[in-house]
Amino acid sequence: MKAYLWFALKRAIQLVVVVFFGVSVAFFITNLSPIDPVQQTLSRITSRSNFSPEAIAQMREALTALYGVDGSLFEKYINFWRRIATGDLGPSLIAFPTPAMTLVLRALPWTVGLLTCSVVITWLFGNILGALAGYFQNNWLLKTFGLVAMSVQPIPYYIVAFVLLILFGFVWPVLPISGGFAMNVTPGMNLPFILSVIKHAILPACSLILVGFGTWFLGMRALVSNVVTEDYVTYAELAGVKRSRIVFSYVIRNAMVPQLTALAMTLGAVFSGTIITEQVFTYPGLGTLLVSAVNGGDNATVLAVSTVAICAVAVAIFIVDMLHPILDPRVKAE
């Protein structure tokens, strides 16, 4: 237990370092933008009414403090971390004066739900079917799954999303192709709203599931093809152990550990695919919000989305890392 706690402490320190440098890089990249949020907001306000020079100067001063863009780059950087500590990164430029974190918190559940469902489905079904295909190598149905996986896996997320959009939005219009729920339902914990959310999430989730399934299926099939040649599998077969126990207790259990490591390594790529997929289907998640913020020069919202995304992915990888010594006794927590 002591070794595991020391292992967890070291991983927690690594988590803090990764988040710190990741968020810092996002801050400096965002501040390279030539767009001045103060001037953008002033132009929007003064275009509607006439203001005196004194009023404009006062508004400029107030907006500069509100956006936290006064001072040198180092002062902005220190102020940025102070704002993160308080959870307030300033107002959004594209939805002024709504705070940027408010927009992120509204969009976050949509992305988390979409990402969680797609990752869980692809990881479980891809690994289970891949393991069966690696063990029962002459099964024609599993061979068919392999051909589908090899065909879909190299295709980018957004291409699959566009194909699904055309097929089920225009050729055979049976599913909604935009939004997170129907406009004629009342948001809340009621059955019509829940069913509408599920229906609107089918196409975005399927675009992520189809590509992700191929990755996990092919990876697990290759791992199991090596595991079945091990002596303990051969001895179990000769001893008359049930096939189901061999597959699930011996083969899949031993081949699953590398797939768990791969899951941690691919979470960032899956999140990137989610951003593009959300934009294709106008899904109200972080991806759509991020693209809107970038197009509108909204540095506060871009930083808010980037900060939350970096923290979320880093914490997810940390959790997966913590599960290794628990799931596999051969992994030493040192």
C-alpha positions as CSV (number, residue, x, y, z in Angstrom):
1,M,0.0,0.0,0.0
2,K,2.9,2.4,0.8
3,A,4.4,1.7,-2.6
4,Y,1.1,2.4,-4.3
5,L,0.6,5.7,-2.4
6,W,4.2,6.8,-3.4
7,F,3.3,5.8,-7.0
8,A,0.1,7.9,-6.9
9,L,2.0,10.9,-5.4
10,K,4.5,10.9,-8.2
11,R,1.8,10.6,-10.9
12,A,-0.1,13.4,-9.2
13,I,3.0,15.7,-9.4
14,Q,3.3,14.8,-13.0
15,L,-0.4,15.7,-13.5
16,V,0.2,19.1,-12.0
17,V,3.3,19.7,-14.2
18,V,1.5,18.6,-17.4
19,V,-1.5,20.8,-16.6
20,F,0.7,23.8,-15.7
21,F,2.7,23.7,-18.9
22,G,-0.2,22.8,-21.1
23,V,-2.3,25.8,-19.9
24,S,0.7,28.1,-20.1
25,V,1.3,27.1,-23.7
26,A,-2.4,27.8,-24.4
27,F,-2.1,31.2,-22.8
28,F,1.0,32.3,-24.8
29,I,-0.4,31.0,-28.1
30,T,-3.7,32.8,-27.5
31,N,-2.0,36.0,-26.7
32,L,-0.3,36.0,-30.1
33,S,-3.6,36.8,-31.7
34,P,-3.7,40.4,-33.1
35,I,-7.4,40.8,-32.1
36,D,-8.0,43.3,-29.3
37,P,-11.1,42.2,-27.3
38,V,-11.4,45.7,-25.7
39,Q,-11.5,47.4,-29.1
40,Q,-13.8,44.8,-30.5
41,T,-16.3,45.3,-27.7
42,L,-16.0,49.1,-27.9
43,S,-16.7,49.0,-31.6
44,R,-19.7,46.9,-31.0
45,I,-21.1,49.2,-28.3
46,T,-20.3,52.5,-30.0
47,S,-21.8,51.4,-33.3
48,R,-25.3,51.4,-31.7
49,S,-25.2,54.8,-30.0
50,N,-23.2,58.0,-29.8
51,F,-20.8,58.4,-26.8
52,S,-18.6,61.2,-25.7
53,P,-14.8,60.7,-25.8
54,E,-14.8,60.8,-21.9
55,A,-17.4,58.0,-21.8
56,I,-15.5,55.9,-24.4
57,A,-12.3,56.4,-22.3
58,Q,-14.0,55.2,-19.2
59,M,-15.5,52.2,-21.0
60,R,-12.1,51.3,-22.4
61,E,-10.6,51.5,-18.9
62,A,-13.3,49.3,-17.4
63,L,-13.2,46.8,-20.3
64,T,-9.4,46.6,-20.0
65,A,-9.7,45.6,-16.3
66,L,-12.6,43.3,-17.1
67,Y,-10.7,41.4,-19.8
68,G,-7.5,41.4,-17.8
69,V,-5.4,42.6,-20.7
70,D,-3.7,45.6,-19.0
71,G,0.0,45.5,-18.3
72,S,3.0,43.6,-19.8
73,L,2.8,40.0,-21.0
74,F,4.2,38.7,-17.7
75,E,1.6,40.7,-15.7
76,K,-1.1,39.3,-18.0
77,Y,0.2,35.8,-17.3
78,I,0.2,36.3,-13.5
79,N,-3.3,37.8,-13.8
80,F,-4.4,34.8,-15.9
81,W,-3.4,32.3,-13.2
82,R,-5.2,34.4,-10.6
83,R,-8.3,34.3,-12.7
84,I,-8.0,30.5,-13.0
85,A,-7.7,30.2,-9.2
86,T,-11.0,32.1,-8.9
87,G,-12.7,30.4,-11.8
88,D,-13.3,33.6,-13.7
89,L,-11.5,34.1,-17.0
90,G,-13.4,37.2,-17.8
91,P,-16.4,37.9,-20.1
92,S,-16.9,36.2,-23.5
93,L,-16.4,38.4,-26.5
94,I,-18.9,36.5,-28.7
95,A,-21.6,36.5,-25.9
96,F,-20.7,39.7,-24.0
97,P,-21.1,40.1,-21.1
98,T,-21.6,36.4,-20.3
99,P,-18.6,35.0,-18.5
100,A,-16.5,32.7,-20.6
101,M,-16.6,29.9,-17.9
102,T,-20.4,30.0,-17.9
103,L,-20.4,29.2,-21.6
104,V,-17.9,26.4,-21.0
105,L,-19.9,24.9,-18.2
106,R,-23.0,24.9,-20.4
107,A,-21.2,23.1,-23.2
108,L,-19.1,20.7,-21.1
109,P,-21.9,18.1,-20.2
110,W,-22.6,17.7,-24.0
111,T,-19.0,16.9,-24.8
112,V,-18.4,14.7,-21.7
113,G,-21.6,12.7,-22.5
114,L,-20.7,12.3,-26.2
115,L,-17.0,11.4,-25.5
116,T,-17.8,9.1,-22.6
117,C,-20.4,7.1,-24.5
118,S,-18.3,6.8,-27.6
119,V,-15.1,5.8,-25.8
120,V,-16.8,3.2,-23.6
121,I,-18.6,1.6,-26.5
122,T,-15.7,1.5,-28.8
123,W,-13.2,0.3,-26.2
124,L,-15.4,-2.5,-24.8
125,F,-16.8,-3.8,-28.1
126,G,-13.6,-3.2,-30.1
127,N,-11.5,-5.1,-27.5
128,I,-14.0,-8.0,-27.0
129,L,-14.7,-8.6,-30.7
130,G,-11.0,-8.1,-31.5
131,A,-10.1,-10.7,-28.8
132,L,-12.6,-13.2,-30.2
133,A,-11.3,-12.6,-33.7
134,G,-7.7,-13.2,-32.6
135,Y,-8.7,-16.5,-30.8
136,F,-11.3,-17.8,-33.3
137,Q,-9.3,-16.9,-36.4
138,N,-11.4,-19.0,-38.8
139,N,-14.8,-17.5,-37.9
140,W,-16.3,-15.9,-41.0
141,L,-18.4,-13.3,-39.0
142,L,-15.3,-12.1,-37.1
143,K,-13.4,-12.0,-40.3
144,T,-16.1,-9.7,-41.7
145,F,-15.7,-7.4,-38.7
146,G,-12.0,-7.3,-39.4
147,L,-12.5,-6.2,-43.0
148,V,-14.9,-3.4,-41.8
149,A,-12.4,-2.3,-39.2
150,M,-9.5,-2.2,-41.6
151,S,-11.7,-0.2,-44.1
152,V,-12.9,2.4,-41.6
153,Q,-10.0,2.8,-39.2
154,P,-7.7,4.9,-41.5
155,I,-10.6,7.4,-42.4
156,P,-10.5,10.7,-40.4
157,Y,-13.4,11.4,-38.0
158,Y,-14.7,14.3,-40.0
159,I,-14.9,12.3,-43.2
160,V,-17.0,9.6,-41.5
161,A,-19.1,12.4,-40.0
162,F,-19.8,14.0,-43.4
163,V,-20.7,10.6,-44.9
164,L,-23.2,9.9,-42.1
165,L,-24.6,13.4,-42.4
166,I,-25.3,12.9,-46.1
167,L,-26.7,9.4,-45.7
168,F,-29.0,9.9,-42.8
169,G,-29.7,13.6,-43.2
170,F,-30.4,13.8,-47.0
171,V,-30.4,10.4,-48.7
172,W,-32.4,8.7,-46.0
173,P,-33.5,11.5,-43.6
174,V,-34.3,9.5,-40.5
175,L,-32.1,11.2,-37.9
176,P,-31.5,14.9,-37.0
177,I,-28.2,16.3,-38.3
178,S,-27.8,19.4,-36.1
179,G,-28.3,20.6,-32.6
180,G,-28.4,18.7,-29.3
181,F,-32.2,18.4,-28.9
182,A,-35.4,19.3,-30.7
183,M,-36.7,22.9,-30.3
184,N,-40.2,21.8,-29.3
185,V,-39.2,19.9,-26.1
186,T,-38.6,21.4,-22.7
187,P,-35.1,20.9,-21.4
188,G,-35.0,19.0,-18.1
189,M,-35.3,15.5,-16.6
190,N,-38.3,14.4,-18.7
191,L,-38.6,11.6,-21.1
192,P,-39.3,13.6,-24.3
193,F,-36.1,15.7,-23.7
194,I,-34.0,12.6,-22.9
195,L,-35.1,10.8,-26.0
196,S,-34.5,13.9,-28.1
197,V,-31.0,14.2,-26.7
198,I,-30.3,10.5,-27.5
199,K,-31.7,10.8,-31.0
200,H,-29.5,13.9,-31.8
201,A,-26.4,12.3,-30.4
202,I,-26.6,9.1,-32.5
203,L,-24.9,10.5,-35.6
204,P,-22.0,12.3,-33.8
205,A,-21.5,9.3,-31.6
206,C,-21.5,6.9,-34.5
207,S,-18.9,8.9,-36.4
208,L,-16.6,8.5,-33.3
209,I,-17.5,4.9,-32.7
210,L,-16.9,3.6,-36.2
211,V,-13.4,5.0,-36.4
212,G,-12.5,4.1,-32.8
213,F,-13.9,0.6,-33.2
214,G,-11.4,-0.2,-36.0
215,T,-8.5,1.0,-33.9
216,W,-9.3,-1.1,-30.8
217,F,-10.4,-4.2,-32.9
218,L,-7.2,-4.4,-34.9
219,G,-5.0,-3.7,-31.9
220,M,-6.7,-6.3,-29.7
221,R,-6.7,-8.9,-32.5
222,A,-3.0,-8.5,-33.0
223,L,-2.3,-8.8,-29.2
224,V,-4.5,-11.9,-28.8
225,S,-2.9,-13.6,-31.9
226,N,0.4,-13.5,-29.9
227,V,-1.1,-14.4,-26.6
228,V,-2.8,-17.6,-27.9
229,T,0.6,-19.0,-28.7
230,E,1.8,-18.8,-25.1
231,D,2.3,-22.0,-23.2
232,Y,-0.3,-21.4,-20.5
233,V,-3.0,-21.1,-23.2
234,T,-1.9,-24.3,-24.8
235,Y,-1.9,-26.1,-21.5
236,A,-5.3,-24.8,-20.6
237,E,-6.7,-26.1,-23.9
238,L,-5.1,-29.5,-23.5
239,A,-6.4,-29.7,-19.9
240,G,-9.9,-29.3,-21.2
241,V,-10.6,-25.9,-19.7
242,K,-13.8,-24.3,-21.1
243,R,-13.2,-22.1,-24.1
244,S,-15.1,-19.2,-22.6
245,R,-12.9,-19.3,-19.5
246,I,-9.7,-19.4,-21.6
247,V,-10.8,-16.5,-23.7
248,F,-12.1,-14.2,-20.9
249,S,-9.9,-15.2,-17.9
250,Y,-6.6,-16.0,-19.6
251,V,-6.5,-14.4,-23.1
252,I,-8.4,-11.1,-22.8
253,R,-7.3,-10.4,-19.2
254,N,-3.6,-10.6,-20.2
255,A,-4.0,-8.7,-23.5
256,M,-6.1,-5.9,-22.0
257,V,-3.3,-4.2,-20.1
258,P,-1.6,-2.8,-23.2
259,Q,-5.0,-1.6,-24.5
260,L,-5.5,0.2,-21.2
261,T,-2.3,2.0,-21.8
262,A,-3.3,2.8,-25.3
263,L,-6.6,4.2,-24.0
264,A,-4.7,6.8,-22.0
265,M,-2.5,7.7,-24.9
266,T,-5.4,8.2,-27.4
267,L,-7.7,10.3,-25.2
268,G,-6.3,13.5,-26.5
269,A,-6.8,12.4,-30.1
270,V,-10.3,11.3,-29.4
271,F,-11.1,14.6,-27.9
272,S,-9.7,16.4,-31.0
273,G,-12.0,14.2,-33.2
274,T,-14.9,15.1,-30.9
275,I,-14.2,18.8,-31.6
276,I,-14.4,18.4,-35.3
277,T,-17.4,16.1,-35.2
278,E,-19.3,18.5,-33.0
279,Q,-18.7,21.3,-35.6
280,V,-20.0,19.1,-38.4
281,F,-23.2,18.3,-36.6
282,T,-23.5,21.7,-34.9
283,Y,-23.5,19.8,-31.6
284,P,-23.6,22.2,-28.6
285,G,-20.4,21.0,-27.0
286,L,-16.9,22.4,-26.4
287,G,-15.9,21.8,-30.0
288,T,-18.6,24.1,-31.4
289,L,-17.9,26.7,-28.7
290,L,-14.2,26.6,-29.4
291,V,-14.6,27.1,-33.2
292,S,-17.0,30.0,-32.6
293,A,-14.6,31.6,-30.1
294,V,-11.6,31.2,-32.5
295,N,-13.6,32.7,-35.4
296,G,-14.8,35.6,-33.2
297,G,-11.3,36.3,-31.7
298,D,-12.7,35.5,-28.2
299,N,-9.5,34.9,-26.3
300,A,-11.2,34.4,-23.0
301,T,-13.5,31.7,-24.2
302,V,-10.6,30.0,-26.1
303,L,-8.5,29.9,-23.0
304,A,-11.5,28.7,-20.9
305,V,-12.1,25.8,-23.3
306,S,-8.4,25.0,-23.6
307,T,-7.9,25.0,-19.8
308,V,-10.9,22.8,-19.1
309,A,-10.0,20.4,-21.9
310,I,-6.3,20.1,-20.8
311,C,-7.4,19.5,-17.2
312,A,-10.1,16.9,-18.2
313,V,-7.8,14.9,-20.5
314,A,-4.9,15.0,-18.0
315,V,-7.1,13.8,-15.2
316,A,-8.6,11.0,-17.3
317,I,-5.1,9.8,-18.2
318,F,-4.1,10.0,-14.5
319,I,-7.1,7.8,-13.5
320,V,-6.3,5.2,-16.2
321,D,-2.7,5.3,-14.9
322,M,-3.8,4.7,-11.4
323,L,-5.8,1.6,-12.4
324,H,-2.8,-0.2,-13.9
325,P,-1.3,-1.6,-10.6
326,I,-4.8,-2.5,-9.4
327,L,-5.9,-4.4,-12.5
328,D,-2.6,-6.1,-13.2
329,P,-0.6,-7.4,-10.2
330,R,2.4,-7.8,-12.5
331,V,2.7,-4.0,-12.7
332,K,4.9,-2.8,-9.9
333,A,3.8,0.5,-8.2
334,E,7.2,1.8,-7.6
